[in-house]
Amino acid sequence: MRIEAQAAVRGVEEATNLPVLVTDDPTLKTMASIKPAHKGAPAHILRYNPKFAALADYLIAFQCGFALRLFLAPDTSRFELSGTDEGRQAAGRLLDEHLEKSELKLPPQTVIGLRDRLFDGLMAQLRSVPVGLRLDAWVRNEYPGLRDQQEEATRLQLAENQLVLGPQVKQIAPKLIYEASAGMGAAFAAFWGRTFEDPSIVFPYRVAALLGIGENLLRLVDEIPEDAANDKRLVEAWGDLIGVRGWFQNAQVPTSAAFRDAVTDLIRSEYGKLGGRARVVIDDKAGTIQVTWSAGAGQPDPLEVAVAKLGKGEYKEAVRLLEILRFQHPKKAVVLYNLGMALSDMGRLELAIQHLRSALLLNPAHTNSLVGLGVALTRQKRWAEAIQSFSLALEQEPDNPWAHRNLGACLMQGEANPEEAERHLRRAVELLPSDQQALFGLGQALLAVGREKDADAQFIKVIELNDRSPVAERAKDARRKLAESSLRTPTGGAERFDAVMYCLGALKHFESMSHPEIQKIGFEIAILGQSGLDTNDSSQKYTLRSMPGNFSGLELVSMMYVAFKIVAPEQDVGFDLAREYQAALEMHRKA
């Protein structure tokens, strides 16, 4: 560690009388982060991704600056931003409106995941960028020996920020969220363009007509006093300017009588919606909040309420309720099972495994807990343990479809045993003939043993059940790869002359057409292709609404490839006809 980084660490330790523990963490999604010590924690935890080890000294100094600003600010001005539920819901409403207006159809769970990624990403930017600009100025002045690492890290961040300007992001993100995120990226670029005296840094934002937002945000950085006491004011001013002021709050919560009353009222109100009574006990010394809840007369069973919420995807509310039930009924295996499954679906796998093992200690014969434990272990890629758990479940319940389905998937991944996987997945399909995941898994197993035609039949069944589900998208992709693989089989991997001629015909046909007309044809073929186009049987014919005639599958795929090369050349259509298209293009130019 360079002396500059050591000095930054020492500054935090002297200011807080607590050590800073520095460690690398390859799972970190950002370059580095720091978790300041709160509520009696013995140390500050500073993590950096070892992928950026060459920049570690700068990253350590920068993160230490964050901790220093937090602890040097007066208690009344300390500010740690956290997103609110109201903000998340507002982002969800904007996303729903945007998708409806854009006529983009996504599965509900995909929409929820997209909403969370957009909202959490925006909050992370607002939490780090405005104060981060001041920290970078501080690092640059205080530790000039780190400027080489600082510049390299900045160039990497600038390149990553510019990904937001891509057409895919603009297509999927609501206007307010897109402009807020890109605007903060523009402010970051404007700051460094000014610092490095390099006007080219802001060029992408100028072209995208977003530089004005960035310059206005940077003006706030210049105008608001730079001491730590004004960090809260700066972040709130940025929130006002980009239109998300009501989306976040201060995570710094004082322990006071007013706080206790507010928390008690909030929790009672929250659980009062479910009926019954809630009792809240707050222990300032231990830093705990204990809640007990009892259902009133005629009210539904709390466990039923929690399970219903899980069915609707309301995981946070369900987990909150299940945690209360766990304290009230610590020996109830079904509570621990549902809590473990919910946490597993949320990605909190270690805690999920702990609760599922506890459920099995209470009731070793609870087959669903064995299956749930196997699923959580699979998600951690602990294949051998997962296989053991599924096998025990099948010993208890030989016809448990979920155990067969997940054991088959695990055998495909962990032990690469497609023959045994096929046996379990085929049984799962017999027990659950309408389960898309079982059908898709069986298709994968059949593909692995070289039975492409049988595998394709399973993928078709997946798509026919629900062509808009995430599993169906994987099935479509698998069918595209099968079709592409079989496309070149007759020619030993060389160009298909018939595809070349189809591409040439499309180039000639599209010459007299406008881009919207070409796009319409391309989109119609793409939609038709979602159910599969046979590219090897020339006798199979298809028709289009946007164009007269009967066409073979290969002819339509060739036409779609050419259409997208004209209207959206960067778009991957999922079918590689690059060589055939290039040959046709040369012939067309010579003609």
Helices and strands as residue ranges (DSSP letters): H 3-16, E 20-24, E 32-35, E 44-48, G 50-55, H 56-72, G 75-77, E 81-83, H 85-102, H 108-142, G 144-146, H 147-161, G 162-165, H 167-172, H 175-195, G 199-202, H 203-207, H 211-223, G 228-230, H 231-242, G 245-247, E 248-250, H 257-272, E 277-283, E 288-294, H 302-311, H 315-328, H 333-345, H 349-362, H 367-379, H 383-396, H 401-413, H 418-431, H 436-448, H 452-465, H 470-487, G 489-491, H 497-510, H 515-529, E 542-543, E 550-551, H 553-567, H 578-590
